[in-house]
Amino acid sequence: MILLFEFVSLQVFDLVSTLLFLGHGVPEGNPLMRLAISASPVLGLAVPKAAAVLLAAYAWQSGRVRLLRRMNVVFTLCVVWNLASLVKL
């Protein structure tokens, strides 16, 4: 259950750090997310994050713990990248 909580927390941190990032005029680096946020940044970020949480819950429930651990590493790196970029601003 802790892995799932970590994943959800990382999604929230990624969402907030990305909104801060965008608020400082830095464009989204991911072309798919750039398209998703073109109309509404909050909604464009919230919908994929909600889908990711649902997929993570399915992975956790079906015993794909290794996959969830790897995704936590990926999103930890994303959040660290966003925060490091914000420090530079």
Contacts in CASP RR format, 6 or more apart in sequence:
PFRMAT RR
TARGET T0000
AUTHOR 0000-0000-0000
METHOD contacts of the structure
MODEL  1
MILLFEFVSLQVFDLVSTLLFLGHGVPEGNPLMRLAISASPVLGLAVPKA
AAVLLAAYAWQSGRVRLLRRMNVVFTLCVVWNLASLVKL
1 60 0 8 1.000
3 60 0 8 1.000
3 65 0 8 1.000
3 68 0 8 1.000
3 69 0 8 1.000
3 72 0 8 1.000
4 56 0 8 1.000
4 57 0 8 1.000
4 60 0 8 1.000
4 68 0 8 1.000
6 72 0 8 1.000
7 52 0 8 1.000
7 53 0 8 1.000
7 56 0 8 1.000
7 60 0 8 1.000
7 68 0 8 1.000
7 71 0 8 1.000
7 72 0 8 1.000
7 75 0 8 1.000
8 53 0 8 1.000
8 56 0 8 1.000
10 72 0 8 1.000
10 75 0 8 1.000
10 76 0 8 1.000
10 78 0 8 1.000
10 79 0 8 1.000
11 49 0 8 1.000
11 52 0 8 1.000
11 53 0 8 1.000
11 75 0 8 1.000
12 49 0 8 1.000
13 79 0 8 1.000
14 49 0 8 1.000
14 75 0 8 1.000
14 78 0 8 1.000
14 79 0 8 1.000
14 82 0 8 1.000
15 45 0 8 1.000
15 46 0 8 1.000
15 49 0 8 1.000
17 79 0 8 1.000
17 82 0 8 1.000
17 83 0 8 1.000
17 86 0 8 1.000
18 28 0 8 1.000
18 33 0 8 1.000
18 45 0 8 1.000
18 82 0 8 1.000
19 41 0 8 1.000
19 42 0 8 1.000
19 45 0 8 1.000
20 82 0 8 1.000
20 86 0 8 1.000
21 28 0 8 1.000
21 82 0 8 1.000
21 85 0 8 1.000
21 86 0 8 1.000
22 28 0 8 1.000
22 37 0 8 1.000
22 41 0 8 1.000
24 86 0 8 1.000
24 89 0 8 1.000
26 85 0 8 1.000
26 89 0 8 1.000
27 34 0 8 1.000
28 34 0 8 1.000
28 37 0 8 1.000
33 44 0 8 1.000
33 45 0 8 1.000
33 48 0 8 1.000
36 44 0 8 1.000
36 45 0 8 1.000
36 47 0 8 1.000
36 48 0 8 1.000
37 44 0 8 1.000
37 45 0 8 1.000
56 68 0 8 1.000
56 71 0 8 1.000
59 67 0 8 1.000
59 68 0 8 1.000
59 71 0 8 1.000
60 68 0 8 1.000
END
